[in-house]
Structure formats: C-alpha cells, structure tokens
Amino acid sequence: MNIYAIRAIGLATFMKTEKPILNLKSTEDVYSLIDIDNTSKLCFNERLSIVNEKEEELGEFVGKIRKSGSNTKPESLMIILNSTSIHEHGKEIGFSVITTTTTDFLSYEEKWSQWTSNKSNMTCKTVLISNKNNDGSIQIYTDLNNSELIDQTKNINLKYIKNLLTEGMNYAFLRYLAIMGFEGTINNKTAITINGTLCKTKYICSLKDNYKIKKIAISVVIIKRVIKLEKSLKTPVIRTITVLTRLGYILHHSWGKTINQKLVINKSMQITKDGFVYNDTMAHLKNNMDQDIRFKSMYLNKISEMKIKYKTYIKNNRDVNDMTIDYIKAVLIAKPDNVLQFSIDYFKELNNF
C-alpha cells in the first residue's frame, strides 16, 4: 500500500458555530482563515476494513486524532494511522504513520513505516520527516531493513515548507474539509511521497445529500485528489477518492485503478442520519461468531445453559411466573405507545403494594 503526503495552504482550528470558515478567493487557493481555539471536533478515532476488488477482507485500518500538549500555543495534535498485516498473493504487508504537529502545521514531525514480507525475506522501510524548528528546511531520514537512520536533509523552497502537509496532517485536513462542508476545487498544491519527492496535486470537493449506505441516506463530502508525480504530463497520475460523512468519518476510500485495495466501513459499524459512526456490539459479536466456529459453539452452549437456568428458576418460583403473566396481560390490554415507560410505571406501582 502506497502512502502519499499532501500539503495545502493551512488548517485552521474550529469556530464554535457551525458556519464554514474557508473562503476560497481565487484559483491560487488563497484561504481566509480565522484564528480560533476549538480543536475538539478534529479529535476522534475510526476503524475501516481493507478489502480487495472482490470485497474480500484483507485487514483493518485504524485512524486516530487527539490533542497533544493542550497547554501549548498553538495547540498540537497527534495523528496515528496504521493497518493490521494484510495478506495477499503470499505476502504480508503493513504500514503505520505517527504524526505530531501544531494546528497551524508550521512545526511537525512524522514517522512512516512500511513493511513487506514473505517466506524468504522481509523488507522494512522507515522514513522520518521533521520540521520541528520551522527553519525553512525539511529533514528526511530513511531506514531500510532496520539499519541506522541515514540523514538526507533536503532544502526545499520556503513556500513549500510553509504550506506542506505530511500524510498524517493530510488525514486531519480531509476531516476538516468534511466537517466544514467545503465544496470547490483546491488547485496548485504539492504532495510528497515516501521517498521525499514533491508532486503536484489538487483537491476536488463536492457535497451529496442522499448518499446511500446501509439502507440510510446521509449527507457526505466526496473528496477527489489528483496527484502528478512530476510536472510532465507523461508521468504517472494517481487519483484517490474519499467519501466522508459531514462529521468527518470515512465511509469509502480508493486509490484508483493502479491499486486494487480500498477502505470501506466495517460490517459491525452503524451510521446515524447525521453522520456519526459507532461500533454495534451485537453486530460485532455476530460477525465474529459466524467466522469463528469455536466462538459460535461457546455462544450456543451459553444460550442453552441460560435457558435451563431460566426454566428452573421459573419452576421453583411460581410467584415470578404469575407476575410475568399478569404483566404481559396488562401490556396487551393497554397497548401503550411507550412500552418502556409503561413497564417502569407498572412495576413501580406493583412495588408500592
């Protein structure tokens, strides 16, 4: 799985109102940014399934954003991205990204790790990108197969340093655009590959109010990225598409035709109409039960055990049996709209006798 890091003009923190704060003034991507101090909306964590073109699950992707050093000005964020080992074509593949950055993206440090292994050998590559001093240069260190980090300090034009987003910072930027409901094209940006090569890129953002997923229609932001490895039109072009809820959760992500893996929402996750994604414990248990024969056997044995205990208890406590029958009769007669509240009132009144 390839990793690409994108830069943009900047990422503001969130205002307390829900009004968008991005104002695209021209095709040169000049933003009007408001200095605000509410970054809590950026912080979250999510899990996605990594699948192939046949929708077969290959592994799991985890993304997290949290505040780091809340007493600093500007505030800083920690962004963690990683995948479980992906097994495909006899190989095991994985990656992780750990980023620490200020919310203005002027000071940052990021570590990428990618590995590929098979029965005969393992290749591991680590890259450290740092601009902690905000001094107009980026330090890029590489490490191949667990050797010493090699210093490859690169002096890149100041306009790129000032506005650069690494891969982890880009993950936060995508979430930011989704929450702001930004619509339009962001041109003339730059990407940086895991080898430290600058690339030309742009974002194309559109809104869709009736995106169907899991039998519900929700509002989403669809963000397309076009990445050119060099200025020449003959060089490879990568097109990524990310579909996010208006709260910033990724529902689907693809890397274009050249890479057959994609990210999709986990089967055990549920989505609310406003775009909040949460783990459905029962669905998670059911999925695990269907895939794990031993777990399913333990579950069925526990159900049988509970049924026997229930029947034994009812048989030995006739008062409970009679009370249950009376309660069911009362529900059938009253036919309440709110069964829960009716039940609470019924048993409270019963307790007063």
TORTORFI-922092 format. One record per residue (C-alpha): residue number from 1; residue in one letter; x, y, z. Coordinates in nm, 3 decimals. Example, Ala and Ser with C-alpha at 12.3 -4.5 7.8 and 13.67 -1.06 7.14 Angstrom:
REM residues 2
<site num="1" residu="A" px="1.230" py="-0.450" pz="0.780"/>
<site num="2" residu="S" px="1.367" py="-0.106" pz="0.714"/>
***
This chain:
REM residues 353
<site num="1" residu="M" px="0.000" py="0.000" pz="0.000"/>
<site num="2" residu="N" px="0.147" py="0.334" pz="-0.105"/>
<site num="3" residu="I" px="0.147" py="0.639" pz="0.119"/>
<site num="4" residu="Y" px="0.128" py="0.993" pz="-0.012"/>
<site num="5" residu="A" px="0.151" py="1.316" pz="0.184"/>
<site num="6" residu="I" px="-0.036" py="1.624" pz="0.068"/>
<site num="7" residu="R" px="0.020" py="1.989" pz="0.153"/>
<site num="8" residu="A" px="-0.233" py="2.272" pz="0.150"/>
<site num="9" residu="I" px="-0.237" py="2.639" pz="0.248"/>
<site num="10" residu="G" px="-0.324" py="2.566" pz="0.610"/>
<site num="11" residu="L" px="-0.563" py="2.415" pz="0.862"/>
<site num="12" residu="A" px="-0.748" py="2.645" pz="1.099"/>
<site num="13" residu="T" px="-0.899" py="2.521" pz="1.421"/>
<site num="14" residu="F" px="-1.277" py="2.518" pz="1.456"/>
<site num="15" residu="M" px="-1.506" py="2.805" pz="1.545"/>
<site num="16" residu="K" px="-1.782" py="2.732" pz="1.795"/>
<site num="17" residu="T" px="-2.055" py="2.798" pz="1.537"/>
<site num="18" residu="E" px="-2.124" py="2.555" pz="1.257"/>
<site num="19" residu="K" px="-2.062" py="2.813" pz="0.981"/>
<site num="20" residu="P" px="-1.784" py="2.731" pz="0.731"/>
<site num="21" residu="I" px="-1.467" py="2.936" pz="0.780"/>
<site num="22" residu="L" px="-1.299" py="2.855" pz="0.448"/>
<site num="23" residu="N" px="-1.332" py="3.121" pz="0.180"/>
<site num="24" residu="L" px="-1.164" py="3.029" pz="-0.148"/>
<site num="25" residu="K" px="-1.083" py="3.364" pz="-0.308"/>
<site num="26" residu="S" px="-0.911" py="3.253" pz="-0.628"/>
<site num="27" residu="T" px="-0.774" py="2.958" pz="-0.824"/>
<site num="28" residu="E" px="-0.444" py="3.014" pz="-0.642"/>
<site num="29" residu="D" px="-0.607" py="2.867" pz="-0.330"/>
<site num="30" residu="V" px="-0.588" py="3.172" pz="-0.104"/>
<site num="31" residu="Y" px="-0.783" py="3.098" pz="0.212"/>
<site num="32" residu="S" px="-0.933" py="3.334" pz="0.462"/>
<site num="33" residu="L" px="-0.858" py="3.165" pz="0.792"/>
<site num="34" residu="I" px="-0.997" py="3.265" pz="1.131"/>
<site num="35" residu="D" px="-0.775" py="3.206" pz="1.433"/>
<site num="36" residu="I" px="-0.994" py="3.009" pz="1.675"/>
<site num="37" residu="D" px="-0.919" py="2.770" pz="1.961"/>
<site num="38" residu="N" px="-1.174" py="2.488" pz="1.941"/>
<site num="39" residu="T" px="-0.995" py="2.178" pz="1.806"/>
<site num="40" residu="S" px="-1.206" py="1.916" pz="1.980"/>
<site num="41" residu="K" px="-1.410" py="1.840" pz="1.667"/>
<site num="42" residu="L" px="-1.097" py="1.714" pz="1.496"/>
<site num="43" residu="C" px="-1.032" py="1.453" pz="1.765"/>
<site num="44" residu="F" px="-1.180" py="1.108" pz="1.706"/>
<site num="45" residu="N" px="-1.089" py="0.752" pz="1.613"/>
<site num="46" residu="E" px="-1.221" py="0.517" pz="1.346"/>
<site num="47" residu="R" px="-1.176" py="0.165" pz="1.212"/>
<site num="48" residu="L" px="-1.214" py="0.061" pz="0.850"/>
<site num="49" residu="S" px="-1.184" py="-0.269" pz="0.667"/>
<site num="50" residu="I" px="-0.921" py="-0.309" pz="0.394"/>
<site num="51" residu="V" px="-1.071" py="-0.511" pz="0.109"/>
<site num="52" residu="N" px="-0.971" py="-0.617" pz="-0.242"/>
<site num="53" residu="E" px="-1.165" py="-0.587" pz="-0.568"/>
<site num="54" residu="K" px="-1.368" py="-0.898" pz="-0.474"/>
<site num="55" residu="E" px="-1.473" py="-0.734" pz="-0.144"/>
<site num="56" residu="E" px="-1.265" py="-0.992" pz="0.046"/>
<site num="57" residu="E" px="-1.136" py="-0.854" pz="0.375"/>
<site num="58" residu="L" px="-0.756" py="-0.827" pz="0.383"/>
<site num="59" residu="G" px="-0.701" py="-0.639" pz="0.707"/>
<site num="60" residu="E" px="-0.806" py="-0.341" pz="0.919"/>
<site num="61" residu="F" px="-0.714" py="0.029" pz="0.907"/>
<site num="62" residu="V" px="-0.718" py="0.240" pz="1.226"/>
<site num="63" residu="G" px="-0.706" py="0.620" pz="1.232"/>
<site num="64" residu="K" px="-0.687" py="0.839" pz="1.545"/>
<site num="65" residu="I" px="-0.656" py="1.212" pz="1.608"/>
<site num="66" residu="R" px="-0.613" py="1.355" pz="1.958"/>
<site num="67" residu="K" px="-0.484" py="1.667" pz="2.129"/>
<site num="68" residu="S" px="-0.121" py="1.662" pz="2.238"/>
<site num="69" residu="G" px="0.018" py="1.916" pz="2.483"/>
<site num="70" residu="S" px="-0.302" py="2.115" pz="2.537"/>
<site num="71" residu="N" px="-0.113" py="2.393" pz="2.723"/>
<site num="72" residu="T" px="0.096" py="2.487" pz="2.419"/>
<site num="73" residu="K" px="0.012" py="2.775" pz="2.186"/>
<site num="74" residu="P" px="-0.072" py="2.693" pz="1.919"/>
<site num="75" residu="E" px="-0.218" py="2.363" pz="2.022"/>
<site num="76" residu="S" px="-0.069" py="2.044" pz="1.885"/>
<site num="77" residu="L" px="-0.225" py="1.725" pz="1.753"/>
<site num="78" residu="M" px="-0.112" py="1.364" pz="1.750"/>
<site num="79" residu="I" px="-0.231" py="1.164" pz="1.448"/>
<site num="80" residu="I" px="-0.189" py="0.786" pz="1.438"/>
<site num="81" residu="L" px="-0.263" py="0.574" pz="1.130"/>
<site num="82" residu="N" px="-0.189" py="0.204" pz="1.099"/>
<site num="83" residu="S" px="-0.305" py="-0.114" pz="0.936"/>
<site num="84" residu="T" px="-0.309" py="-0.469" pz="1.055"/>
<site num="85" residu="S" px="-0.100" py="-0.705" pz="0.844"/>
<site num="86" residu="I" px="-0.255" py="-0.752" pz="0.500"/>
<site num="87" residu="H" px="-0.216" py="-1.099" pz="0.350"/>
<site num="88" residu="E" px="-0.229" py="-1.102" pz="-0.029"/>
<site num="89" residu="H" px="-0.055" py="-1.306" pz="-0.300"/>
<site num="90" residu="G" px="0.158" py="-1.486" pz="-0.041"/>
<site num="91" residu="K" px="0.287" py="-1.159" pz="0.107"/>
<site num="92" residu="E" px="0.227" py="-0.982" pz="0.435"/>
<site num="93" residu="I" px="0.205" py="-0.604" pz="0.405"/>
<site num="94" residu="G" px="0.159" py="-0.334" pz="0.669"/>
<site num="95" residu="F" px="0.213" py="0.034" pz="0.743"/>
<site num="96" residu="S" px="0.196" py="0.287" pz="1.024"/>
<site num="97" residu="V" px="0.212" py="0.667" pz="1.046"/>
<site num="98" residu="I" px="0.267" py="0.867" pz="1.366"/>
<site num="99" residu="T" px="0.248" py="1.246" pz="1.337"/>
<site num="100" residu="T" px="0.288" py="1.528" pz="1.588"/>
<site num="101" residu="T" px="0.201" py="1.871" pz="1.452"/>
<site num="102" residu="T" px="0.089" py="2.213" pz="1.566"/>
<site num="103" residu="T" px="-0.260" py="2.307" pz="1.448"/>
<site num="104" residu="D" px="-0.113" py="2.571" pz="1.215"/>
<site num="105" residu="F" px="0.103" py="2.295" pz="1.056"/>
<site num="106" residu="L" px="0.421" py="2.506" pz="1.079"/>
<site num="107" residu="S" px="0.605" py="2.268" pz="1.312"/>
<site num="108" residu="Y" px="0.576" py="1.892" pz="1.276"/>
<site num="109" residu="E" px="0.742" py="1.555" pz="1.290"/>
<site num="110" residu="E" px="0.619" py="1.236" pz="1.126"/>
<site num="111" residu="K" px="0.739" py="0.878" pz="1.112"/>
<site num="112" residu="W" px="0.627" py="0.638" pz="0.836"/>
<site num="113" residu="S" px="0.689" py="0.265" pz="0.847"/>
<site num="114" residu="Q" px="0.608" py="0.019" pz="0.568"/>
<site num="115" residu="W" px="0.696" py="-0.348" pz="0.551"/>
<site num="116" residu="T" px="0.654" py="-0.640" pz="0.314"/>
<site num="117" residu="S" px="0.740" py="-0.999" pz="0.396"/>
<site num="118" residu="N" px="0.709" py="-1.347" pz="0.252"/>
<site num="119" residu="K" px="0.851" py="-1.687" pz="0.343"/>
<site num="120" residu="S" px="1.203" py="-1.598" pz="0.233"/>
<site num="121" residu="N" px="1.263" py="-1.237" pz="0.338"/>
<site num="122" residu="M" px="1.123" py="-0.916" pz="0.485"/>
<site num="123" residu="T" px="1.169" py="-0.561" pz="0.362"/>
<site num="124" residu="C" px="1.106" py="-0.275" pz="0.605"/>
<site num="125" residu="K" px="1.135" py="0.093" pz="0.527"/>
<site num="126" residu="T" px="1.111" py="0.376" pz="0.780"/>
<site num="127" residu="V" px="1.107" py="0.746" pz="0.694"/>
<site num="128" residu="L" px="1.122" py="1.033" pz="0.942"/>
<site num="129" residu="I" px="1.014" py="1.377" pz="0.819"/>
<site num="130" residu="S" px="1.082" py="1.667" pz="1.051"/>
<site num="131" residu="N" px="1.040" py="2.044" pz="1.050"/>
<site num="132" residu="K" px="1.034" py="2.090" pz="1.426"/>
<site num="133" residu="N" px="1.241" py="2.409" pz="1.413"/>
<site num="134" residu="N" px="1.034" py="2.576" pz="1.138"/>
<site num="135" residu="D" px="1.362" py="2.699" pz="0.986"/>
<site num="136" residu="G" px="1.290" py="2.669" pz="0.614"/>
<site num="137" residu="S" px="1.421" py="2.318" pz="0.560"/>
<site num="138" residu="I" px="1.287" py="1.966" pz="0.597"/>
<site num="139" residu="Q" px="1.494" py="1.686" pz="0.746"/>
<site num="140" residu="I" px="1.419" py="1.349" pz="0.587"/>
<site num="141" residu="Y" px="1.579" py="1.038" pz="0.739"/>
<site num="142" residu="T" px="1.544" py="0.693" pz="0.588"/>
<site num="143" residu="D" px="1.600" py="0.348" pz="0.733"/>
<site num="144" residu="L" px="1.594" py="0.032" pz="0.520"/>
<site num="145" residu="N" px="1.572" py="-0.311" pz="0.686"/>
<site num="146" residu="N" px="1.637" py="-0.184" pz="1.040"/>
<site num="147" residu="S" px="1.975" py="-0.026" pz="0.966"/>
<site num="148" residu="E" px="2.083" py="0.311" pz="1.105"/>
<site num="149" residu="L" px="1.879" py="0.613" pz="1.003"/>
<site num="150" residu="I" px="2.051" py="0.792" pz="0.716"/>
<site num="151" residu="D" px="2.040" py="1.174" pz="0.721"/>
<site num="152" residu="Q" px="1.904" py="1.307" pz="0.393"/>
<site num="153" residu="T" px="1.832" py="1.669" pz="0.485"/>
<site num="154" residu="K" px="1.661" py="1.838" pz="0.192"/>
<site num="155" residu="N" px="1.641" py="2.210" pz="0.139"/>
<site num="156" residu="I" px="1.305" py="2.274" pz="-0.026"/>
<site num="157" residu="N" px="1.176" py="2.614" pz="-0.136"/>
<site num="158" residu="L" px="1.033" py="2.804" pz="0.162"/>
<site num="159" residu="K" px="0.686" py="2.836" pz="0.006"/>
<site num="160" residu="Y" px="0.657" py="2.456" pz="0.009"/>
<site num="161" residu="I" px="0.794" py="2.424" pz="0.363"/>
<site num="162" residu="K" px="0.547" py="2.678" pz="0.498"/>
<site num="163" residu="N" px="0.247" py="2.508" pz="0.341"/>
<site num="164" residu="L" px="0.343" py="2.140" pz="0.345"/>
<site num="165" residu="L" px="0.112" py="1.870" pz="0.475"/>
<site num="166" residu="T" px="0.257" py="1.532" pz="0.557"/>
<site num="167" residu="E" px="0.039" py="1.221" pz="0.526"/>
<site num="168" residu="G" px="-0.088" py="1.237" pz="0.884"/>
<site num="169" residu="M" px="-0.160" py="1.608" pz="0.852"/>
<site num="170" residu="N" px="-0.350" py="1.539" pz="0.529"/>
<site num="171" residu="Y" px="-0.569" py="1.289" pz="0.717"/>
<site num="172" residu="A" px="-0.668" py="1.568" pz="0.958"/>
<site num="173" residu="F" px="-0.715" py="1.811" pz="0.667"/>
<site num="174" residu="L" px="-0.962" py="1.576" pz="0.493"/>
<site num="175" residu="R" px="-1.164" py="1.552" pz="0.815"/>
<site num="176" residu="Y" px="-1.153" py="1.931" pz="0.846"/>
<site num="177" residu="L" px="-1.288" py="1.982" pz="0.491"/>
<site num="178" residu="A" px="-1.568" py="1.733" pz="0.557"/>
<site num="179" residu="I" px="-1.680" py="1.897" pz="0.882"/>
<site num="180" residu="M" px="-1.670" py="2.240" pz="0.722"/>
<site num="181" residu="G" px="-1.877" py="2.110" pz="0.428"/>
<site num="182" residu="F" px="-1.630" py="2.265" pz="0.185"/>
<site num="183" residu="E" px="-1.723" py="2.249" pz="-0.183"/>
<site num="184" residu="G" px="-1.496" py="2.352" pz="-0.468"/>
<site num="185" residu="T" px="-1.155" py="2.285" pz="-0.622"/>
<site num="186" residu="I" px="-0.825" py="2.343" pz="-0.444"/>
<site num="187" residu="N" px="-0.550" py="2.379" pz="-0.706"/>
<site num="188" residu="N" px="-0.172" py="2.405" pz="-0.721"/>
<site num="189" residu="K" px="-0.092" py="2.203" pz="-0.412"/>
<site num="190" residu="T" px="0.209" py="1.979" pz="-0.357"/>
<site num="191" residu="A" px="0.240" py="1.620" pz="-0.239"/>
<site num="192" residu="I" px="0.544" py="1.439" pz="-0.103"/>
<site num="193" residu="T" px="0.596" py="1.064" pz="-0.150"/>
<site num="194" residu="I" px="0.755" py="0.826" pz="0.098"/>
<site num="195" residu="N" px="1.082" py="0.882" pz="-0.092"/>
<site num="196" residu="G" px="1.063" py="1.257" pz="-0.033"/>
<site num="197" residu="T" px="0.969" py="1.351" pz="-0.391"/>
<site num="198" residu="L" px="0.747" py="1.657" pz="-0.432"/>
<site num="199" residu="C" px="0.439" py="1.610" pz="-0.651"/>
<site num="200" residu="K" px="0.173" py="1.838" pz="-0.792"/>
<site num="201" residu="T" px="-0.179" py="1.772" pz="-0.663"/>
<site num="202" residu="K" px="-0.525" py="1.919" pz="-0.627"/>
<site num="203" residu="Y" px="-0.843" py="1.850" pz="-0.428"/>
<site num="204" residu="I" px="-1.189" py="1.842" pz="-0.587"/>
<site num="205" residu="C" px="-1.458" py="1.858" pz="-0.317"/>
<site num="206" residu="S" px="-1.831" py="1.805" pz="-0.373"/>
<site num="207" residu="L" px="-2.134" py="1.762" pz="-0.147"/>
<site num="208" residu="K" px="-2.402" py="1.495" pz="-0.179"/>
<site num="209" residu="D" px="-2.712" py="1.497" pz="0.041"/>
<site num="210" residu="N" px="-2.851" py="1.150" pz="-0.035"/>
<site num="211" residu="Y" px="-2.558" py="0.912" pz="-0.024"/>
<site num="212" residu="K" px="-2.699" py="0.563" pz="0.035"/>
<site num="213" residu="I" px="-2.517" py="0.335" pz="0.277"/>
<site num="214" residu="K" px="-2.653" py="0.055" pz="0.494"/>
<site num="215" residu="K" px="-3.008" py="0.140" pz="0.381"/>
<site num="216" residu="I" px="-2.997" py="0.500" pz="0.503"/>
<site num="217" residu="A" px="-2.940" py="0.828" pz="0.313"/>
<site num="218" residu="I" px="-2.693" py="1.073" pz="0.466"/>
<site num="219" residu="S" px="-2.506" py="1.390" pz="0.367"/>
<site num="220" residu="V" px="-2.145" py="1.334" pz="0.266"/>
<site num="221" residu="V" px="-1.843" py="1.516" pz="0.125"/>
<site num="222" residu="I" px="-1.668" py="1.345" pz="-0.167"/>
<site num="223" residu="I" px="-1.303" py="1.448" pz="-0.200"/>
<site num="224" residu="K" px="-1.108" py="1.354" pz="-0.512"/>
<site num="225" residu="R" px="-0.732" py="1.403" pz="-0.522"/>
<site num="226" residu="V" px="-0.530" py="1.412" pz="-0.842"/>
<site num="227" residu="I" px="-0.158" py="1.356" pz="-0.782"/>
<site num="228" residu="K" px="0.101" py="1.405" pz="-1.061"/>
<site num="229" residu="L" px="0.445" py="1.270" pz="-0.976"/>
<site num="230" residu="E" px="0.615" py="1.547" pz="-1.178"/>
<site num="231" residu="K" px="0.526" py="1.845" pz="-1.396"/>
<site num="232" residu="S" px="0.540" py="1.638" pz="-1.714"/>
<site num="233" residu="L" px="0.203" py="1.510" pz="-1.839"/>
<site num="234" residu="K" px="0.370" py="1.178" pz="-1.926"/>
<site num="235" residu="T" px="0.441" py="1.090" pz="-1.563"/>
<site num="236" residu="P" px="0.203" py="0.861" pz="-1.366"/>
<site num="237" residu="V" px="-0.115" py="1.012" pz="-1.226"/>
<site num="238" residu="I" px="-0.282" py="0.883" pz="-0.910"/>
<site num="239" residu="R" px="-0.646" py="0.960" pz="-0.839"/>
<site num="240" residu="T" px="-0.782" py="0.894" pz="-0.490"/>
<site num="241" residu="I" px="-1.145" py="0.926" pz="-0.390"/>
<site num="242" residu="T" px="-1.256" py="0.962" pz="-0.027"/>
<site num="243" residu="V" px="-1.620" py="0.969" pz="0.086"/>
<site num="244" residu="L" px="-1.668" py="1.118" pz="0.435"/>
<site num="245" residu="T" px="-1.970" py="1.194" pz="0.649"/>
<site num="246" residu="R" px="-2.026" py="1.556" pz="0.748"/>
<site num="247" residu="L" px="-1.875" py="1.463" pz="1.085"/>
<site num="248" residu="G" px="-1.555" py="1.353" pz="0.915"/>
<site num="249" residu="Y" px="-1.582" py="0.972" pz="0.926"/>
<site num="250" residu="I" px="-1.452" py="0.789" pz="0.620"/>
<site num="251" residu="L" px="-1.709" py="0.562" pz="0.456"/>
<site num="252" residu="H" px="-1.506" py="0.465" pz="0.149"/>
<site num="253" residu="H" px="-1.157" py="0.535" pz="0.015"/>
<site num="254" residu="S" px="-0.993" py="0.411" pz="-0.305"/>
<site num="255" residu="W" px="-0.652" py="0.468" pz="-0.465"/>
<site num="256" residu="G" px="-0.764" py="0.447" pz="-0.826"/>
<site num="257" residu="K" px="-0.718" py="0.175" pz="-1.085"/>
<site num="258" residu="T" px="-0.350" py="0.111" pz="-1.009"/>
<site num="259" residu="I" px="-0.414" py="-0.019" pz="-0.654"/>
<site num="260" residu="N" px="-0.688" py="-0.276" pz="-0.600"/>
<site num="261" residu="Q" px="-0.717" py="-0.233" pz="-0.221"/>
<site num="262" residu="K" px="-0.971" py="0.008" pz="-0.078"/>
<site num="263" residu="L" px="-1.105" py="0.113" pz="0.262"/>
<site num="264" residu="V" px="-1.470" py="0.052" pz="0.348"/>
<site num="265" residu="I" px="-1.676" py="0.090" pz="0.662"/>
<site num="266" residu="N" px="-1.654" py="-0.211" pz="0.891"/>
<site num="267" residu="K" px="-1.953" py="-0.450" pz="0.890"/>
<site num="268" residu="S" px="-2.004" py="-0.407" pz="1.263"/>
<site num="269" residu="M" px="-2.020" py="-0.024" pz="1.241"/>
<site num="270" residu="Q" px="-2.351" py="0.161" pz="1.232"/>
<site num="271" residu="I" px="-2.423" py="0.510" pz="1.097"/>
<site num="272" residu="T" px="-2.671" py="0.768" pz="1.224"/>
<site num="273" residu="K" px="-2.852" py="1.007" pz="0.988"/>
<site num="274" residu="D" px="-2.630" py="1.298" pz="1.098"/>
<site num="275" residu="G" px="-2.316" py="1.100" pz="1.003"/>
<site num="276" residu="F" px="-2.196" py="0.967" pz="1.339"/>
<site num="277" residu="V" px="-2.031" py="0.623" pz="1.309"/>
<site num="278" residu="Y" px="-2.022" py="0.386" pz="1.606"/>
<site num="279" residu="N" px="-1.950" py="0.022" pz="1.681"/>
<site num="280" residu="D" px="-2.255" py="-0.206" pz="1.705"/>
<site num="281" residu="T" px="-2.153" py="-0.460" pz="1.971"/>
<site num="282" residu="M" px="-2.416" py="-0.714" pz="1.873"/>
<site num="283" residu="A" px="-2.323" py="-0.695" pz="1.505"/>
<site num="284" residu="H" px="-1.956" py="-0.735" pz="1.601"/>
<site num="285" residu="L" px="-2.034" py="-1.045" pz="1.805"/>
<site num="286" residu="K" px="-2.245" py="-1.190" pz="1.525"/>
<site num="287" residu="N" px="-1.971" py="-1.135" pz="1.266"/>
<site num="288" residu="N" px="-1.712" py="-1.296" pz="1.491"/>
<site num="289" residu="M" px="-1.947" py="-1.581" pz="1.573"/>
<site num="290" residu="D" px="-2.005" py="-1.657" pz="1.204"/>
<site num="291" residu="Q" px="-1.632" py="-1.657" pz="1.132"/>
<site num="292" residu="D" px="-1.514" py="-1.844" pz="1.443"/>
<site num="293" residu="I" px="-1.660" py="-2.194" pz="1.493"/>
<site num="294" residu="R" px="-1.516" py="-2.222" pz="1.843"/>
<site num="295" residu="F" px="-1.668" py="-1.890" pz="1.948"/>
<site num="296" residu="K" px="-2.004" py="-1.986" pz="1.797"/>
<site num="297" residu="S" px="-2.002" py="-2.317" pz="1.986"/>
<site num="298" residu="M" px="-1.928" py="-2.139" pz="2.316"/>
<site num="299" residu="Y" px="-2.211" py="-1.890" pz="2.246"/>
<site num="300" residu="L" px="-2.469" py="-2.164" pz="2.172"/>
<site num="301" residu="N" px="-2.364" py="-2.361" pz="2.481"/>
<site num="302" residu="K" px="-2.407" py="-2.047" pz="2.694"/>
<site num="303" residu="I" px="-2.755" py="-1.985" pz="2.549"/>
<site num="304" residu="S" px="-2.860" py="-2.343" pz="2.630"/>
<site num="305" residu="E" px="-2.722" py="-2.308" pz="2.982"/>
<site num="306" residu="M" px="-2.915" py="-1.983" pz="3.040"/>
<site num="307" residu="K" px="-3.240" py="-2.137" pz="2.911"/>
<site num="308" residu="I" px="-3.209" py="-2.427" pz="3.156"/>
<site num="309" residu="K" px="-3.140" py="-2.187" pz="3.445"/>
<site num="310" residu="Y" px="-3.438" py="-1.969" pz="3.345"/>
<site num="311" residu="K" px="-3.681" py="-2.264" pz="3.328"/>
<site num="312" residu="T" px="-3.555" py="-2.399" pz="3.660"/>
<site num="313" residu="Y" px="-3.594" py="-2.059" pz="3.829"/>
<site num="314" residu="I" px="-3.949" py="-2.010" pz="3.696"/>
<site num="315" residu="K" px="-4.044" py="-2.362" pz="3.802"/>
<site num="316" residu="N" px="-3.913" py="-2.306" pz="4.157"/>
<site num="317" residu="N" px="-4.065" py="-1.955" pz="4.190"/>
<site num="318" residu="R" px="-4.433" py="-1.964" pz="4.096"/>
<site num="319" residu="D" px="-4.485" py="-1.604" pz="4.214"/>
<site num="320" residu="V" px="-4.244" py="-1.476" pz="3.946"/>
<site num="321" residu="N" px="-4.425" py="-1.682" pz="3.681"/>
<site num="322" residu="D" px="-4.765" py="-1.541" pz="3.786"/>
<site num="323" residu="M" px="-4.627" py="-1.184" pz="3.797"/>
<site num="324" residu="T" px="-4.486" py="-1.220" pz="3.444"/>
<site num="325" residu="I" px="-4.819" py="-1.346" pz="3.310"/>
<site num="326" residu="D" px="-5.006" py="-1.056" pz="3.475"/>
<site num="327" residu="Y" px="-4.760" py="-0.805" pz="3.326"/>
<site num="328" residu="I" px="-4.799" py="-0.947" pz="2.972"/>
<site num="329" residu="K" px="-5.179" py="-0.932" pz="3.006"/>
<site num="330" residu="A" px="-5.158" py="-0.567" pz="3.118"/>
<site num="331" residu="V" px="-4.942" py="-0.475" pz="2.816"/>
<site num="332" residu="L" px="-5.181" py="-0.649" pz="2.574"/>
<site num="333" residu="I" px="-5.483" py="-0.470" pz="2.722"/>
<site num="334" residu="A" px="-5.326" py="-0.121" pz="2.742"/>
<site num="335" residu="K" px="-5.130" py="-0.138" pz="2.414"/>
<site num="336" residu="P" px="-4.908" py="0.154" pz="2.524"/>
<site num="337" residu="D" px="-4.717" py="0.365" pz="2.269"/>
<site num="338" residu="N" px="-4.417" py="0.375" pz="2.503"/>
<site num="339" residu="V" px="-4.376" py="0.020" pz="2.634"/>
<site num="340" residu="L" px="-4.066" py="0.105" pz="2.835"/>
<site num="341" residu="Q" px="-4.231" py="0.387" pz="3.030"/>
<site num="342" residu="F" px="-4.546" py="0.175" pz="3.079"/>
<site num="343" residu="S" px="-4.330" py="-0.106" pz="3.222"/>
<site num="344" residu="I" px="-4.150" py="0.131" pz="3.460"/>
<site num="345" residu="D" px="-4.480" py="0.272" pz="3.590"/>
<site num="346" residu="Y" px="-4.635" py="-0.077" pz="3.614"/>
<site num="347" residu="F" px="-4.362" py="-0.223" pz="3.831"/>
<site num="348" residu="K" px="-4.329" py="0.092" pz="4.042"/>
<site num="349" residu="E" px="-4.699" py="0.068" pz="4.124"/>
<site num="350" residu="L" px="-4.663" py="-0.304" pz="4.190"/>
<site num="351" residu="N" px="-4.379" py="-0.232" pz="4.430"/>
<site num="352" residu="N" px="-4.600" py="0.003" pz="4.633"/>
<site num="353" residu="F" px="-4.838" py="-0.276" pz="4.732"/>
***
